[in-house]
Amino acid sequence: MKNKKLLSIGELSRLSGVHIKSLRYYDSIGVLPPAYVNPENGYRYYSFNQVYLVDCIQLCVELGIPLKEFHNFVSDDKQTIYYDKLFSHGKLLATEKISQIHQHLDVLDQVQKEMKRSVQLEKHIPKLFNLEERVCWVSPYNGKGIDSFNLDLKKLFFELNDIGIPTLSNEVGIVQMWKNGLSNQYIYMALETNIDSSMDFTRTLVFPKGKYLCMECNGDDIEHPEQIFPKIKNTDAIIIETEMLLQSYNFIKPRYEIRCFIF
């Protein structure tokens, strides 16, 4: 009988180390068609050489290559594997993953650095800190109170999510741009990435690298920042109010920080 020369799906599972359910799934999406299907009972049978095909499929899974792309690495009859194309593509994906991991590590380093800085803040006593440049997405803001802020912040978050711009969710707040004693106010969310040509430049602000006067505040001091930083009435400045990033974060009663950068 023909199936005596072939492997049952259970035998293929034992040889390859791949679960029977996975083998059936690979058949259903067309990447591992059986060599023979018994018309009487529907049992699937595979050739011994198809073990190599299963290994190739598993390699794609491990490398994160979508199986819908599997046809790019095998011949139409599924009897030839193009390992050069497969390894080249896998190496490209692995390199991209490594780059993403390094980006995540950089973000984590920044967060931990910010935590250490926050514990040095004092209430009502401004202290000078050197802060890194931060690119932010902004929207005009005229509201007052936490409910108004949360509503506008939610809109901003969904907007950025829809256009696929990654954010630093731990840094959001209100910013005032002061010029000649007058100010424009925005709600802002810090971005993970730098500004690129695809962004709407009218929606971005850059908080420059430099020295900022910073202190813990009550959460509404940005309504009258000139009382804290009198110099802003006669110069150009950036005033930022945001939640403090602490090692222990109480999201019901967060603590706030106000910053001032004078050009």
TAKA-V697726 format. One record per backbone hydrogen bond with DSSP energy under -1.0 kcal/mol. CO is the residue of the C=O (numbers start at 1). NH is the residue of the N-H. Records with the same first field share a line. If there is no record, write none. Layout:
BEGIN
CO: NH  NH
END
This chain:
BEGIN
1: 4
2: 5
7: 46
8: 12
9: 13
10: 14
11: 15
12: 16
13: 17
19: 23
20: 24
21: 25
22: 26
23: 27
24: 28
25: 29
26: 31  32
27: 30
36: 45
38: 42
43: 38
45: 35  36
46: 7
47: 50
48: 51
49: 52
50: 54
51: 55
52: 56
53: 57
54: 58
55: 59
56: 60
57: 61
58: 62
59: 63
60: 65
66: 69
67: 70
69: 72
70: 73
73: 82
75: 78
80: 75
81: 83
82: 86
83: 87
84: 88
85: 89
86: 90
87: 91
88: 92
89: 93
90: 94
91: 95
92: 96
93: 97
94: 98
95: 99
96: 100
97: 101
98: 102
99: 103
100: 104
101: 105
102: 106
103: 107
104: 108
105: 109
106: 110
107: 111
108: 112
109: 113
110: 114
111: 115
112: 116
113: 117
114: 118
115: 119
117: 120
118: 121
122: 216
127: 214
129: 212
131: 210
134: 207
135: 191
136: 205
137: 189
139: 187
145: 149
146: 150
147: 151
148: 152
149: 153
150: 154
151: 155
152: 156
153: 157
154: 158
155: 159
156: 160
157: 161
158: 162
159: 163
160: 165
166: 192
168: 171
171: 190
173: 188
174: 241
175: 186
176: 239
177: 184
178: 237
179: 182
182: 179
184: 177
185: 141
186: 175
187: 139
188: 173
189: 137
190: 168
196: 199
200: 203
203: 138
205: 136
207: 134
210: 131
212: 129
213: 260
214: 127
215: 258
216: 124
220: 223
221: 224
224: 227
225: 228  229
229: 232
230: 233
231: 234
236: 263
237: 178
238: 261
239: 176
240: 259
241: 174
242: 257
255: 244
256: 217
257: 242
258: 215
259: 240
260: 213
261: 238
END
